[in-house]
Amino acid sequence: MLYGCNEGERQQVTSAAEKDSSEKETEKDLLALSDEIFSLLKESNYGKIDEKVDPEHGVTLAFYTDFGYPDGYGGQYVNLSKKEISEISDTKYLWGSDEAETKYEMSLDEYVHHFLLRRWGRDDVYYSLEGWC
């Protein structure tokens, strides 16, 4: 809920129903944006993706979901600038390693098509809004 001040008194500005509606709209907008980004990734349309990238901070990708934890599995942060996203290249990044200490070095496009859009290089993963409530 949103509150404001009126002569030193805190007053509710939005109702719980407005908050729920706002949260649902935000969720809907984020899911639509995710769907758009995954479609662009499937097409390797990095020129369009860079329009969604923060110009100051870029985008951070991770090989494993536990990245950032002190006892993480071996994933690395890969932070790419807006320019690095838009200029698809063969630059190899270290994405992580496994228990056998195999290092996973690949370009952004290789990472996207062999890991992000697939389950460990085997089965396709479908990211879609279809079927979501």
C-alpha positions, 0 to 999 in steps of 0.5 A: 500500500502507498501512504502519504502525509497530510498535516503530519498524519500518515494516510493511506493513498492506495487500497489493498485492491489497488495494490493487488491489481498493481502487483498483478500488472507488474508480474504480467509486465515482467513475464511479458518482458521475459517472454520477449527476451527469451524469444530474442535469445532464441533468434540470437537477436542481440542487437534488440536485446541490448535495448533492454540492457542497463547502460551503466551496469550491463547484464549479469549472467550465471552458469549455476543458480547458486552463484554468489554463495561462498560454497557455490558449485563453481559458477562464475559471474559473467557481466556484459556491457550493453556494447558486449551484448550488441556486438556478438563476438567469439570472445570466450568467457569462463562460465563455471566448472564442474566437480571434475574441474572441467572448465566451461568456456564459451561465447555468449551465443554458445552459452545461450544456445547450449545451456540457457535454452537447453538442459545441459546441452540435451533437451530443449527448454521452453520459456513461455507465458502459455499455460501460466495462470 
